[in-house]
Amino acid sequence: MSPPPRLRLLGPFRLELGAETVELCRNGQRLLAFMGLRQRACRTVLAGTLWPEVTEEHARGSLRTALWKLPRTEPPLIGCCGDSLRVAPALCVDVHTLTRTALGVVQGRGIVAHAPPPLELLHGEDLLPGWDEDWVLLERERLRQLRLHALDALAEALIRQGRPALAMEAAWASVRAEPLRESAHRAVVSAHLAEGNLSEALRHYHAFCRLLNEELSVEPSPQFTRLLTEQLPRRRS
């Protein structure tokens, strides 16, 4: 049995049918990317979104042409249901896999003690880099924020489970994605503290203080400061 078709939107666009990567024209890529993200859309909305600068009649004509040029598969990659279009249920879209994984982590599911954590969150690529259409930019930012929240939640869960080294990997992935995000730096400090490395925790905290002051002229939140001050008397005693 041949594998199901796969649509990869994280990183460069790629459509895989069986063992082959299929080349599509630009409009075919845009059509399949939009439908892969939305799963279902009416023709008017789809045509107006992908071809906003032409008349509705012209946009619908461009949509028909793009649909006709898609690879012939059974069932079709995009099926018609009246005035609506729908993606084939068998089409695997990497964005939805990432979304399910990230939401599971944020909701506290999928992080089982002593089981491998979902480390695929650590190395996620941006959605369709280089594409600058509004519908891509909005979805790219949504996915970026979801991944950051999932990395923060993953780091916290791994610290609670006594796996600070893996927690550090998740925390640093979040820092690399957004260097001014305080919650990511708190996770790094918490992982250092969980390992008993108070000097490393203090060093990272002060480095973040300098970064915030240089970039935004602000101080860390009281919550971050308490994370360390609560440890200092305990260590001194």
N, C-alpha and C positions, 0 to 999 in steps of 0.2 A: 504494500500500500504506500502510495506517495505521500510525503508530508503535506500538511495543509499550507496554503499560501501564507506568506508572512510579509507584513509591511513594517519597515523600520523607519521611524521618524525621528528617533533620538540619534543625533549625528546626521550625516548626509542621507538624503532620501534613498531608499533601496526597496525594491519589490522583488521578492523571491518566490518563484513558482517551481516547486520541486527542488531540484538541485541547481537550478539556473537563476541568475539575476537578470531581470528583464529591464531593458532600457525603455523609457517613456519620454515623449516630448514634454516640454515644460508645462503646457496646459494639462496634460494627462497627469503629471506629478501633482500639480496644484489641486486638481479635482480629487484625486485619490487621497491626498493628504487631508484635505478638508473633510471628506466623507469618513476617512479613517478616524479622525478625531471626534466627529459628531455622531457617526453611525447612521443617522437619518436626517434628511433635510428635504424641504419642498423645493421644486425647481426654481421658483421665483426668487427665494432667498439665496439659493446656491448660485444662480446666475448673477444676481445683483452683487453678491459678495466677491465673486471671482473676477467679474468684469464690470466694475462699478462706473467706469468712465464712458460707457457706450449706452445706446438705447436698450430698452428691455428686449425688443425683438432681436437686436444684434447679439445681446448677451445670451439669449436662449439659443440662438443659432450656434454660438461658440460652444455652449454646453453640449448640444447635440453632437457636434463634431468631436469634442473631447471624449464623450461617451463611446462614440463609434470607433475611435482609435485605441480604446483600451484592449488589452489582450483578451482573446476569446477563451473563456474558461467555463466549466460546468460544475456548479452553478456560476452565473456571471459574478464578477467581483462587485459590481454595483447593479442591483436589480431595481425594477420599476414597480411601483404600487400606486396607480393613479397618478396624481401630480407629485407624489413623493418618490424619493430615491432612497434606497437602503443598502447598506454594505452587507455582503454575504456573511452569514454567521460563522462560516469556517475561516474567515480571514483573521489571522492573528496579528494584532497591532501592539508593538512594544510599549507604546505610551500607556495602554490600558493595563498591561502587566505591571509596569512601574507604579501606576496609580493604585492598583489593588494592594501591592506590597507595602507602599508607603502608608496608605490609610490603615492597613492592618497594624503596622508598627505604632502609628499615632494613637490608635484605639486600644493599644495594649495587647493585640493578638499577634501570633506568629513569632514571639520571642520566648522560646521554651528553654528553660535552664538546661545547660550541658548540650544543647543542640546547636548546630551551626547557625549563626545569625544571618539575616538577609544582607550580606555584605555587597550585593550588587548595587545597593544604594550609594556605596562609597564612590563609585566610578561612573556615575550617570553623566551622559553627554547632554548638551542643550538640544532643545527641539529645533530641528531644521536650521542649523547655523547659517547665517548669510541671507535667509529669507526675511524681508522687512515689511511684509504686509500686516495690516492691523490685526487680522484674526490669528496670525501666527504669533505676533508679539504678545497678545493677551494670553494665549494658551501657554506660551513659553514662560511668562512670569508666573502663571498659576502653578505650573509644574515645578519651577524653581523654588517657590515658597513651600510647596508641599514636601519636596525633597529635603529642604532645610529643617522643617519641623520634624520630619521623620528621622533625620540624623540626630537631632537633639534628643528625641524620645528614645532612640536606639541607644545612644550613649548613656542616658540615665538608667535605662533598664539593665544594661550590661554592668554598670557600676553596682546596682542593687544585687545582681547575681554573682558578684565577686569576680568579674572578668574585666579588670581595669585596662588591660593591654588592648583588648578589642574595643572597649569604650573609647580609648584614646584615638584609635583609628577613625571611628565614627565622628568624634568631636573635631579632629583635624580636617576631615573631609568637609565638614560644615564651615570651619574657619577659612579654608582655601576658597570655598565658593563665595563666602561673604565675610571679608576680614573684619568688618566693623560690627558684626553681630555678637552682642554680649552673651546671649545664651550659649553660643558655641564655645566661647572662651570660658564661661563658667563650667561647662562640661569638661574642658581640658583640665582646669584647676581641680575639679572634683575627682577626676581620674588620678591625678597626682596625689591628692590627699588619701584616696582609697589605697594607694600603694605605700603610703607612709612617707612620701617625698615632699615634705613641707617646704624645703628650700626651692624645689622646682616649681611648686605651686606659687610661692611668693614671687619668684622670678617672672613667671608668666603673667601674674596679676599686674606687676609693675610695668611690664612691657606693654600690656593692654592699656594701662592708664596713660602711658606716654603716647600711644597711638591715638587714643580718643582725644587727648589734649591737642595733639598736632593737627588732627583732621577735623575735629568738630568743636574743640574748646569746651568740652564737657567732662564730667567725672563719671566713673562707673556708678551703677545704681547701689543704694544701700543694701539691697539683697546680695549683690556680689561681694561687697565689703564684709558683710556679716559672715559670709561663707568662710572667710579666713580668720576674722577676729574671734570667732567662736572656737577656732582650733588653737590659737596661740596660748591662752591661759591654760588649756588642758595640757599642752606640750610642756609648758614651763613648770607646771606642778609635777 
